């Protein structure tokens, strides 16, 4: 997991540069969820972690003030592999 978190962060950063040029609304959030979800699902299928990953990017993670100012907030979660399963 020590190497996985920076890998996920870098992939999200590189794959989301287009977000800067889009309106901060439900359409953008759904596109982000699809992109983030695809990355996390692929890692889950590759057995990078246990349990189906969860993500959120919507009006519950992005306040009205953030919408007006521009930042988009994404929350992602997964369970790491147990030490017995990791190599």
C-alpha positions in Angstrom: 0.0 0.0 0.0 3.0 2.3 0.6 3.6 2.4 -3.2 0.0 2.1 -4.2 -1.2 5.4 -2.7 1.3 7.5 -4.6 0.5 5.5 -7.8 -3.2 6.3 -7.4 -2.5 9.9 -6.7 -0.3 10.4 -9.7 -2.7 8.6 -12.0 -5.6 10.8 -10.8 -3.5 13.9 -11.2 -2.3 13.1 -14.7 -5.7 11.9 -15.8 -7.7 14.8 -14.4 -5.9 17.9 -15.9 -8.9 18.4 -18.2 -11.1 19.1 -15.2 -9.6 22.6 -14.9 -11.5 23.7 -18.0 -14.9 22.4 -17.1 -17.8 23.8 -15.2 -17.9 22.6 -11.6 -21.3 20.8 -11.7 -23.0 17.4 -11.7 -21.9 16.5 -15.3 -18.3 17.1 -14.3 -18.7 15.1 -11.1 -20.2 12.1 -12.9 -17.3 12.2 -15.4 -14.8 12.2 -12.6 -16.6 9.3 -10.8 -16.4 7.3 -14.0 -12.7 8.0 -14.5 -11.8 7.4 -10.8 -14.0 4.4 -10.6 -12.4 2.8 -13.7 -8.9 3.3 -12.2 -9.9 1.9 -8.8 -11.9 -1.0 -10.3 -8.9 -2.0 -12.4 -6.7 -2.0 -9.4 -9.2 -4.0 -7.4 -9.4 -6.6 -10.2 -5.6 -6.8 -10.2 -5.9 -7.6 -6.5 -4.2 -4.4 -5.4 -6.6 -4.2 -2.4 -9.5 -6.0 -0.8 -13.1 -5.0 -1.1 -14.8 -3.0 -3.8 -13.5 0.6 -3.8 -15.8 3.4 -3.0 -15.7 6.9 -4.3 -17.6 10.1 -4.0 -17.6 13.3 -6.0 -20.9 15.2 -5.8 -22.7 17.9 -3.9 -21.9 16.1 -0.6 -18.1 16.5 -1.2 -18.1 19.8 -2.9 -19.6 22.7 -1.1 -21.4 25.7 -2.7 -18.4 27.8 -1.9 -16.1 25.3 -3.6 -18.4 25.2 -6.6 -18.3 29.0 -6.8 -14.5 29.1 -6.4 -13.7 26.1 -8.5 -12.2 23.3 -6.4 -13.6 19.8 -6.9 -13.4 17.4 -4.0 -13.0 13.6 -4.5 -13.1 11.1 -1.7 -11.9 7.5 -2.4 -11.6 4.6 -0.1 -10.4 1.0 -0.3 -9.2 -1.7 2.1 -5.6 -2.7 1.9 -4.6 -6.3 1.5 -3.7 -8.1 4.7 0.0 -8.6 5.3 -0.5 -12.3 4.7 -1.8 -11.7 1.2 0.6 -9.0 0.1 4.1 -9.6 -1.3 
